[in-house]
Amino acid sequence: MRTYNFSAGPAALPQEVLERAARELVEYGDAGMSVMEMSHRSKSYEDIHNAATQLLRDLMNIPQNYKVLFLQGGASQQFAMIPMNLSKKGKADFVITGEWATRAYKEASRILNANIAASSEAQKFANIPEITKISADADYFHICTNNTICGTRFTEIPDTGNVPLVADMSSGILSEVFDVQKFGLIYAGAQKNIGPAGVTVVIIREDLLENENKLPAFMQYKTHADAGSMYNTPPTYSIYMAKLCFEWLKSKGGVAGIQKVNEAKAKILYDFLDESSLFKGIAAKSHRSLMNIPFTTGDETKDKQFVKEAASAGLENLGGHRLVGGLRASIYNAMPTEGVQALVDFMKKFQN
Ligand SMILES: *Cc1c(COP(=O)(O)O)cnc(C)c1O
């Protein structure tokens, strides 16, 4: 029996996508082989690759002057690649909103002068700090739009003027409508809201591809952009799975369609948390994530008991991140409304 999987990542995939992948696993169309066995230079694979790129372009309304790259190494590799490629004057601004934003900052610090423009660390990352200053001489301004561990999100995207805005969207991409033009570079590991692990999406404005840093070819965005993400063997099966997820999302009304579902879905859980006598939400109401909802009973033993009993009831992976403990429900696009309803029903039962 399939359970409701509230994992933060790798996360649940749409059942329809898994069923289709199963049907196509051994033999893809009339190709006579599995997608996993295809040459990445074959016509069959190229069609998949190009369709995946176009679907993402359509879903996010990505302007022509942006390249879509399918890379590897996760968001973590981007923490390094971004400063390597974008550093010109040698300075960048960071908004510290949690563990991942901190990691991006620390990795960049090895390469350039990383400046903390704002931080909510003193608030234990329960909110998004106000941004009052943007360094005009920075090569880029970095934010993490959705904070997977503490469950906050930028409800407004800062205007950074001429300084390129760079965003880690690993856990928020495709969950709500973003105006890509506000960003210089967007990146996301696939395993939260795109598809299975193994591929990393980078959306980069073309003027940011050029750099005079003497980087190894493989570390340059331009290398991958010029080669259509086929400089070396791409993670073909993960890209194929992402394509199926993009088609699924398109059939659900695209990003605007799923955003409405996501808002209603998150509201079910937040409404319950707001009135519960046992469970409390963690994130400030003004910046609540639609995707990752941390909460707690306030008692470690009870939290652990909840995780265990919920798992027995078919509700999996409700433990909080190992750094913060407590509880967390990740409810990405693939989590059906019924799953969130089942969780709230179980929480009520547990509470009583
Ligand atoms: C999961 C996550 C990461 C780390 O991604 P990897 O693909 O494991 O490197 C980075 N940033 C955010 C916001 C995440 O949710």
The ligand as an SDF file (V2000), in Angstrom:
LIG
                    3D

 15 15  0  0  0  0  0  0  0  0999 V2000
   17.3460   20.4180   -0.0500 C   0  0  0  0  0  0  0  0  0  0  0  0
   17.8320   21.7770   -0.2020 C   0  0  0  0  0  0  0  0  0  0  0  0
   19.1660   22.0510   -0.5500 C   0  0  0  0  0  0  0  0  0  0  0  0
   20.2040   20.9680   -0.7260 C   0  0  0  0  0  0  0  0  0  0  0  0
   20.0220   20.3420   -1.9190 O   0  0  0  0  0  0  0  0  0  0  0  0
   21.0300   19.2260   -2.4760 P   0  0  0  0  0  0  0  0  0  0  0  0
   20.3990   18.9320   -3.7950 O   0  0  0  0  0  0  0  0  0  0  0  0
   20.9830   18.0810   -1.5160 O   0  0  0  0  0  0  0  0  0  0  0  0
   22.3630   19.8240   -2.5840 O   0  0  0  0  0  0  0  0  0  0  0  0
   19.5300   23.3750   -0.7240 C   0  0  0  0  0  0  0  0  0  0  0  0
   18.6600   24.3730   -0.5680 N   0  0  0  0  0  0  0  0  0  0  0  0
   17.3740   24.1550   -0.2170 C   0  0  0  0  0  0  0  0  0  0  0  0
   16.4450   25.3010   -0.0670 C   0  0  0  0  0  0  0  0  0  0  0  0
   16.9250   22.8550   -0.0300 C   0  0  0  0  0  0  0  0  0  0  0  0
   15.6480   22.6290    0.3040 O   0  0  0  0  0  0  0  0  0  0  0  0
  1  2  1  0
  2  3  1  0
  2 14  2  0
  3  4  1  0
  3 10  2  0
  4  5  1  0
  5  6  1  0
  6  7  2  0
  6  8  1  0
  6  9  1  0
 10 11  1  0
 11 12  2  0
 12 13  1  0
 12 14  1  0
 14 15  1  0
M  END
$$$$
